[in-house]
Amino acid sequence: MILYNVTVAIDPSVEEEWLNWMRSVHIPDVMATGCFIESRFSKVQTEEDEANSYAITYLCNNTELLEKYRTTHAPKLQKEHSEKFEGRFAAFRTLLNVIEEFK
């Protein structure tokens, strides 16, 4: 299993619009690619109340599907996000390989 995590710091002036767009458009579009089996949308907790950072974590079965997403789907989806919220966000991506699960 691979976790593909996108952390986004969003400008407070567009936070509500961004949250609605992520929930209703972007995350459903990412999931519709068929490359991920589930996703989670989380608010990053910090000591400062003003922090407007979120983590979107997608669970992928294997590297082949992740690579398919990154080469086939991600450029278009990231471009849509960048154009809609240009200059009002910062994002970084992290890949994690799950080595063991405890339930």
C-alpha positions in Angstrom: 0.0 0.0 0.0 1.1 3.5 -0.7 -0.2 6.7 0.9 -0.1 9.7 -1.4 -0.4 12.8 0.8 -0.9 16.4 -0.4 -0.6 19.1 2.2 -2.0 22.5 1.3 -1.7 25.8 3.2 -4.6 28.0 1.9 -5.1 31.7 2.1 -7.9 32.5 4.7 -9.7 34.7 2.2 -10.5 31.7 0.0 -10.6 29.0 2.6 -14.4 28.3 2.5 -14.5 28.4 -1.3 -11.5 26.1 -1.4 -13.0 23.6 1.1 -16.2 23.5 -0.8 -14.4 23.0 -4.1 -12.1 20.3 -2.7 -15.1 18.4 -1.3 -17.4 18.7 -4.3 -15.0 18.8 -7.3 -11.3 18.1 -6.8 -11.3 15.1 -4.4 -14.2 13.4 -6.3 -12.3 13.9 -9.6 -9.1 12.4 -8.1 -11.1 9.4 -6.8 -12.9 9.0 -10.2 -9.5 8.2 -11.8 -9.7 4.8 -10.3 -6.2 5.0 -9.1 -7.0 5.2 -5.4 -9.2 3.0 -3.1 -9.9 5.7 -0.5 -9.1 9.2 0.6 -9.1 11.3 3.8 -9.4 15.0 4.1 -7.9 16.4 7.3 -7.2 19.8 8.9 -3.7 20.1 10.2 -3.6 20.9 13.9 -1.1 23.4 15.0 -0.5 25.6 18.0 -1.5 28.7 16.1 -5.3 29.0 15.6 -4.8 30.9 12.4 -3.3 27.9 10.6 -5.1 27.1 7.5 -3.4 23.9 6.4 -5.1 20.7 5.3 -3.9 17.2 4.3 -5.5 15.1 1.7 -4.4 11.5 1.9 -5.1 9.0 -0.9 -4.6 5.2 -0.5 -3.2 3.4 -3.5 -2.8 -0.4 -3.9 0.6 -0.2 -5.8 3.2 1.9 -7.5 1.9 1.2 -11.0 -1.5 2.8 -10.2 0.2 5.7 -8.5 2.5 6.2 -11.5 -0.6 6.1 -13.8 -2.2 8.8 -11.7 0.9 11.0 -11.6 1.5 10.8 -15.4 -2.0 10.5 -16.8 -4.3 12.4 -14.4 -2.3 14.6 -12.0 -1.1 17.3 -14.5 -4.6 18.2 -15.5 -6.0 18.1 -12.0 -3.1 20.1 -10.5 -3.4 22.7 -13.3 -7.2 23.1 -12.5 -6.3 23.7 -8.8 -3.5 26.1 -9.6 -5.5 28.2 -12.0 -8.5 28.4 -9.6 -6.5 29.4 -6.5 -3.4 30.9 -8.1 -1.2 32.7 -5.6 -3.4 31.8 -2.7 -2.0 28.4 -1.7 1.2 26.4 -1.1 1.3 22.7 -1.5 3.7 19.8 -1.1 3.3 16.1 -1.8 4.6 13.1 0.2 4.7 9.4 -0.6 4.6 6.9 2.2 5.0 3.1 1.7 3.0 1.3 4.3 5.2 -1.4 5.8 2.8 -2.7 8.4 -0.8 -2.1 9.6 -2.1 -2.4 13.2 -5.8 -2.5 13.8 
